[in-house]
Amino acid sequence: MVKNSTKKLSFFEKFLNFVEVTGNKLPHPVAMFFGFFIVTVIFSVVLSHMGISVNYKEISRTSGEVIEKTTYVQNLLTRSGIREIFGTTVKNFTGHAALGSIVVAMLGVGLAEGTGLLNSLIKKIVISTPKQLVSAIVVFAGVMSNIASDAGYVVLIPLGAVIFLSFGRHPLAGIAAAFAGVSGGFSANLLIGTTDPLLGGITTSAAQIVLPGYSVTPTANFFFMFVSTFFITFVGGWITDKIVEPRLGNYKGPKVDVDLNNQISPEEKKGLRASGFAIIGFILLLLVMVLPENAVFKLTSEEVTKFIATNNRQPGTMEILKPFFSDSIVYILMLAFFVPGLAYGIAAKTVKSHKDVIKAMTSAMASCGQVLVIIFVSAQFVYVFSKSNIGIVIAVKLAGVLKDLGISGIWAAVGLIFLTAFVNLFIGGASSKWLMLSPVFIPMFVELGLTPEYTQLAYRIGDSTTNIISPLMSYFPIIVGFAAKYEEKEGAMGIGTIIAMMLPYSIIFLIGWTIMFVGWTYLGLPIGPGVSMFM
């Protein structure tokens, strides 16, 4: 995928080419994840016999209390370890974070594509969107998609490829732009998402170690993240246009069946009109299920009472709507494509019977074959890595190094950003790392005069920026599967191409976001409503 050119390459371009060529010399991603599996098992045996362990404080997920923990590297080749590896294989696969989302959402997306709705929508985009703004729009859509949990990974990233291809641009650049927004800009948003109350609750528990009664609200980082949305959008768009796509060169691989004659037929206009009415009706139905006092997706009075008794606090808006945001969002997303897709098909006469609907959905499932294989193997690797506790040992050891350095003030926070960015390569999940790191750094930073909200903000920046280059991130293998569809040489897509493609975003986001963080600090701006940076 490295572009051939006679021009003199910069050091950074040579570095990216080295990463890509070296990475692509590795086996197929499926074989590579199996190799990671074997290596992790071997290291678990060696490190376990060496007695490697760490002592640290962690916030309990159930009680919210801070507990002392000692974690050892676990030998996975014991009798019980081998039994668990065999006994959990199916559970690891079916419980993978991406599997259910992919399968359910693709049923709706498949119908929308099969009836021609997506083709017509993309035509509208091609006609009405200035070509120079496409990258920024795709990145922005990715950033905003995290309000709907992981929906952006499932829908927006493959759609980004089709949109770019529709403009005659490289589809891998579309995948990169969408992935950068969805994952690299995960914490940023113009709205309060599901991550905000989750991290706020963990931060509250850690803060109460040294500040009894202290509470961190879901809006604690809102002002900074609101502005960050525009930063990620414009910087991500610039990286796509100036760095990533030029490296990819002209696309000569398999084409996607998208009619680009920029003419919308009368049947398509009827279909788009019908799908528009259908999605409006669907949204109104959702509002009825969310907004009224006795709405289906709100907690009942008995559930509120139980929540207060269990958590010792009143539920906020996000807890009241949690069943809507957390448990139902993937199914709602599927219906958001299925309903307008069906309406389009009936109006445009591309659906003549229920058999056409089933055919479109079946076709969508068939296209997920390689993705499912990658998920299966990567799920087993993630399981053994997590079970071995190697990631926890690495994280705690690095946290201890940062603490022992004795740096203070804003530079301690900058150190936390870079520490989190590195640890993120080994431990996925924003809440998992924060449960472990917050009891260490929040009391430490309070002593340095920094608020818990400010510490949380530093963590969120580091946690977002390296998601896109971490093979341990749940959706990373899925991106490899999506990208393989557009590989110019069949079967040649390697993990090196993906990492080299995403590395510019990761590096520039990390450096640029940190500079913004430092500038914000020196300007003394509030990071959220009524929230300051210093105690």
N, C-alpha and C positions, 0 to 999 in steps of 0.2 A: 504493500500500500504506500510505501515511501515514494514520493513523486520524484521522477527523474528531471533534473534541471541542470543547465550549464552555469547558472549563476552561483556565486560564491555563497556558501552557507554560513550562517552565523553560528556561534558556539551553541546557542540554545537549540537551533535547528539540528545541529549535529548530535546534540545530546538526545533529543526526541527520536531521531533516526536510530541511534544506538539502542535506546529503550525498546523501540518497536522491533528492530531486527533481532535483538537478543531475546525479547519476550516471545517472539514468534518462532524461535528455534525450540521453544518448549513444546511438548506434545499437545495434542488437541485438548481443549479445556476439560473435557470429560476425563481423559487420561491424567491430566495435570492435577485435577482435584482428587483423583484416586491416589496419585503420588503424594499429595499433601496429607492424605489420610494415613498412608503408610509411615511417612516421616514423623507425623505427630505421635503415632503409636510408639515408634522407636524412641523418640525423645521422652515420652512419658515414662518409659521403663528406666532410661538412663537417669533422668532428673529425680525420679522417685527413689531410686537406690542411693542417690547422693543426699537424700533427705532435704531437698529444697522446699522451703516453706516461707510464708510471710504472715505477720501479725498486723491487723488493721481494724478500724472501726467501720461498720456498715449500718445503714438504715434498714430496718426490717420492713419488707413489703406489706406484711400483715398488720403489725402493731404500730409502725412508724417510729419505733424506739431505736436508739442507737445501741448497737450491740458490739462487743468485742469478738473478733473472729481470728482464728488461725487456720490458714489454708495451706495444704500440702499439694504438691504435684502428685496426681493419682496415676498409679501404674495400671494401664489398660489391658495388660496381658496376664492379669490374675484370672483365676477361675470365674469370679463374679464379673470381672471386667469383660471377659470374652462373652459370657452369657448375655450381658447387657447390650453389647454391640450387636449380637445376632438378634436378641429379643426386641430391640427398639428400631430395627431397620425400617420396617413399614411405618411405624409411628413417626420416625424422623422425616420420612418422605411426605406423609399425609399431613403432618403438622408444620411443614415448612411455611414460613410467613408468606411466601409468594404464590404457593400452589393454588390455594382456594381462590385468591384474588384473580389470578390469571384465568383459571378455568371458568369461573362464574362470569367475570366481566366480558370475556371473549365471546360468550354466547350472545350477549347484546350487541357487542361491536361487530360480530360476524354477520348478524342480521342487517345491521345498518350498512355494512359494506356490501353484502350480497344483494340487497334491494337497490343499491345505487345511491343511497343517501349520502354516504361519505364522498363519493365521486362528485356529486353535484355541489356539496358544501365546499369542497376543495376548489372547484371551478370558481365559485363565488369569491373565495379567498384570493385566487390568482387574479381575478378581475379587479377586486377592490383594494388589495393591499399593495403599497409601494414595495418593490423588491428589496430596497435597502433596509426596510424595517422588519423583514421577515424573521431574521435571527433574534432580534430583541423581543419580538412578540412571542416567539416560541419559548425563549428563556423566561419571560414574564409569566406566561401561562404555566410553566413548570413550577415557578416559585409559588404562585397562587394555588396550585393544585394540592399543596400539602394541607390545606384546610380540610380536604376530604381524605385525610390519612394517606394511604399508599396508592390511591387511585391513579396518580400521575404516572407511576411506574408502569402500570398495566395498560393505560390508554394513551397517554400523551406522548410517551417516548416512541412507540412504533408509529404514531400519527405524525410526529415530527419528521420522520424519514419520508413519509408519503408527501407531506407538504413541501419539503425541500425538493423532492424529485419532481413535483408538479411545477416548480419554478425553474426546472432545468438545472438544479443544483445537486450536489452530492448528498445522497440520503444519509450517509454516515455522519455528515455534518449536522443534519437535522436531529439524529439520535443524540449526538454529543450536546447540542444546544439544549434539548429537552432534558437530558440527564443532568446537565449542569444546573439547570433551574430547579428541577424536582429534588435532587439530592444535594448538590453543592450549596444551594441556597435554602436548605431545608428549614432553618430557623426563621428566615425572613418571611414577612407577609404583611399585607395591609390590614389584615383582620386577626383576631385572636383565634388560634387553632387549638387542636387537642393537645399539642405538646406543651403549651403554656401552663395550664393548670397542673399537668403531670409533673413537670420540673419544679413548678412553684411549690407543690406539696412536699417534694423531697427536700428542697432548699429550706422550707420552713422547719422541717424536723431537724436538719443539720444546724440551723441557726439557733434553735432552742437549746442546744448544748451549752452555749455561752450567753444567750439572750433569752431567758425564759419568757414565754408569751409572745415572742416575735412571730409575725406572720408575713408571708410573701404572697402577693396577689398574682393572678394570671396576667395582669397588665404590667407587671414589674419591668419588662424590657420593651414595652410596646413602641415607644417613640423611636428608639434606636432601630428596632426591627422594621418599622414602617419605612424609615429612610433607607435602610439596607436593601429593601425590595428594589428600589430604583438603582442603587449601586450595583447589585447583582445583575439586574436586567441589562443595563447599559454596558457594563464591563463584560458580561457573558456574551452579549451580542458582538462586541468588538473582538473578543477572542475568537469567536466562531468565524467572523469574516476575515480577520487579518492573520490569524495563526493556523487554526485547525483546518479550514477548508482549503486554503492554498497548498497545504501539505498533502492533502488527499488527491489533488489533481482532478482531471476530468473523469467523470463516472462512466465506465464502460461495461458494467455488470448487468445482471438481470433487471429488466424494466418492470415497473408496476403498472397494471392496467388502469391508467387514469386518462380520460379523454381531455386533452388540453386545447381544444379548438376555440375555447373562450366563448362558446355559444351555448346558451341554455335553452333546451327545447321546451315547447309548451307542456309536454308531459312532465318534464323535470320541474317546471315552475309549479304545476299543480301539486307534485309530490312535496316540494319544499314548503309550499303554503300549508298543506295538510300536516306535515311534520312540525311546522311552527306552532299550529294550533294544538297539536298533540302534546308538545313539550310544555306549552303554557298551562294546559289542563293538568299535566302531570305535576308541575311545580305548585299549582294551586292546591292540589290534593295533598302534597307534602306539607305545605304550610298549615293546612287544616289539621294534619297529624302532629304538628309541632307547636303551634302558637297558642291555641285555646287553653284555658285552665285545666281542662280534663283531657288534653290531647293524648293520643296513643303513646307518643314518644316522650312523655313527661312522667317523672316519678309520681306515684300515687302518694296520698298522705301517709299510708302505712309504710311505703318504701322510704319516704323522707324521714319518718320517725326511726326506722331501722338504720338509715344512713347516719343520723345524728348520734345514735347510741353506739354504733360501731366506730365512727371516726371522731366523735366528740366535737363536731362542728356542723354548722349549717351548710347544706349543699349550695354551691353557686350555680349559675346558669349552665356551665359546661357539664356539671355532674347531673343536673336535671335532664339534659339532652344527651347524656352519654350513650343510652341505647341507640339513639339515632346516629350519632357520629361514629361510635366504635363498633357496634355489633351489626348494623344494618347497611353501612355505607356501600359495601361492595355490591350487595343485591340492588340497592337503590341506583347505583351507577349502571348496573346491567340493564335495569328497566329504563333508565334515562336514554339509553341507546336503542333498546328493544322497541319501546312504545313509538317514538318518532320514526324509527326504521320501518315498523310495520305500517304505520299511517302513510309514509312515503310510498312504500311498495304497492299498497292498495290504490292510492290516488294516481300513481304513475304507471300502474298496470304492470309492474315488474313482479308482483306477487299475485298469482292467479288461484292458488290453493294453499292449504296448510303444508303440502309437500314442498313447496318452494321455501317456506320458512324453515322447515327441518333441514333441507339441503344446505341452506346458507349457514345455519348454526353448525352442522356437521363439518362443513368445509373449514370453518374457523377452528374447530377442534383439531382437524388434521394438520393444520399449519403449525400447531404447537408441539409437534413431535420432538424435535431436537431440544426445545426448551425444557420439556418434561424430563428428558434423559439427563440434562445438565443439572436440573433441580435435584433429581434422585441422588446423583453422586455427590454433589456439593453439600446436600443435607447431611450425608453420613460424615463428611469431613468436619462440618461445623459442629456436629454432635461430639465427635471425639476430641476436638480442640477445646470445646467448652467443658467436657467431662474431665479432661486432663488437668484443668485449672492453670495451664501454662499462661494463658492470657491474663489472668488475675495476678499471677506472680510478676509478670512483666510490668503491669500497670502500677502495682503497689511499690515495686522497687524503684520505678522512675519517679513516682510521686515523692518517695523518700529523698531521692537525689535533689529534686527541686526544692524541697523543704529545707534540706541541709545547706543549700547554697547561700541562704541568708539574705537574699535580695528582698527589697521592700517596695511599697508603693505601687505605682502603675506598672513598673517593670516586673513585679511579681505576678501581676495579672497577665501581662504579655507572656511570661513564662508559662502560665497555666494554659494559655491559648495554644502554644506550640506543643506542650506536653500532651494536651488532649488530642491535638491533631495526629500525633504519633501513636498514642495509645489506641486511637480509633482504627488504626490498621489491624489491630489484634482483637479488639472487643467491639462487636456491633451493638446497636441499640443505645439510644440516647439516655434512657432511664437507667439501664444496667450499669453503665459507667458512672453516672452521677450518684447512684446509690452508694457506690464505693468511694468515689473521690470527694463528694461533698462533706462528709464528716472530717476529712483531713484538711481541706482547704478553706472551708467557710470559717471555722474557729480561728485558723491561722491568719486569714485575711482580716477578720474582725479585729484581731490584736494589732494589725497593721493599719487600722483605721478605714478599711474598705467595707462597704455594705454587702450583705449576702446577695442582694439583687445584682450588684456590680460583678461579684464573683461568678454568679450564674451566667451573666452575659458573656464573660470571658470564656467560660466553658462552652457555651452554645456556638460561639464563633469557631473554636477549634474543632468541635464535634461535627460541624457541617462540612468543612472544607475538604476533608480527606475521604468522605464517604465514597466519592466517585473513583477512587483509585484503590479501594480496599477489596480484595477478593472475598473477604469475610463478610462484607455487607450483603444482607439477604438477597437483594435484587441484582447484585453484580453479575452473577451467572446468567440471569435472565437477559441482561443487556447484551451479553455475548451471543445469546441465542437470537435476539432480534437483529443484531448486526450481521450475523451469518447469512441472513436472507439477501443481503446486498453485497456480499463478497464477490469480487470479480472473478476469482478462481474458486470454483466450488470446493468446499471443505478446507479452504486455506485460512479462514478467519482464526486468528490467534489472539491470546490474551494480551500480547505485546501491542497489537494495534489499538485495542481499547484503552490500555493504560497510557500509551503515548498520545492518544487522541484526547484523553481527559486530563493529563498531567498539567497542561498549561492553565486550565481552569483552576485546578487545585492549588497550584503555586501562586497564581495571581490573585485568586480569591483570598487565600491565607494572608499574603503580604498586604494586599490592598485593604482588606477588612480590618486587619490589625492597625494599619495606619489610620483608618477612619476611627477606630476605637481609641487610639492615642489622642488624635485630634479632638474628638468628642470630650475626652477627659480634661484636656487642657483648657477647652472652652467652658467647662463646667456646666454643660447642658444636662437637663434631667433625662434619664434613660427611660422613664415611664411616668405616668401621672403621679405626681407627688413623691417620686423616688429619686433620691440623690445617689451619688457615687461614694461619698465619704460619710463615715459615722459622725 
